[in-house]
Amino acid sequence: MSVVDILESAQYVVDKQGQQTAVLLDMSVWHGLQQLLEELQEDEGLGKLMAAVQEDEKFEGEAAQAVYKAYLLEAEAA
């Protein structure tokens, strides 16, 4: 589900004066929004990792996978 799909599916709750006071989302849309936010958080975490190791020793192959797995475990514990 794209951001545009989410925005287009929003329904607004209005008060007696017609002012928007809340937004309603279908559960499927809500779950899509949650997934997008989780992906953004993962992307942010990966960006931080890349910035942190930019000047570090370069890893390849299995060594790179081991470093990345260690990072993921550390991120999950935080």
Contacts in CASP RR format, 6 or more apart in sequence:
PFRMAT RR
TARGET T0000
AUTHOR 0000-0000-0000
METHOD contacts of the structure
MODEL  1
MSVVDILESAQYVVDKQGQQTAVLLDMSVWHGLQQLLEELQEDEGLGKLM
AAVQEDEKFEGEAAQAVYKAYLLEAEAA
1 28 0 8 1.000
1 29 0 8 1.000
1 32 0 8 1.000
1 33 0 8 1.000
1 35 0 8 1.000
1 36 0 8 1.000
3 36 0 8 1.000
5 29 0 8 1.000
6 25 0 8 1.000
6 29 0 8 1.000
6 32 0 8 1.000
6 33 0 8 1.000
6 36 0 8 1.000
9 25 0 8 1.000
9 26 0 8 1.000
9 29 0 8 1.000
10 23 0 8 1.000
10 24 0 8 1.000
10 25 0 8 1.000
10 29 0 8 1.000
11 23 0 8 1.000
11 24 0 8 1.000
11 25 0 8 1.000
12 20 0 8 1.000
12 22 0 8 1.000
12 23 0 8 1.000
12 24 0 8 1.000
13 20 0 8 1.000
13 21 0 8 1.000
13 22 0 8 1.000
13 23 0 8 1.000
13 24 0 8 1.000
14 20 0 8 1.000
14 21 0 8 1.000
15 21 0 8 1.000
25 33 0 8 1.000
45 75 0 8 1.000
49 68 0 8 1.000
49 71 0 8 1.000
53 67 0 8 1.000
59 66 0 8 1.000
59 67 0 8 1.000
END
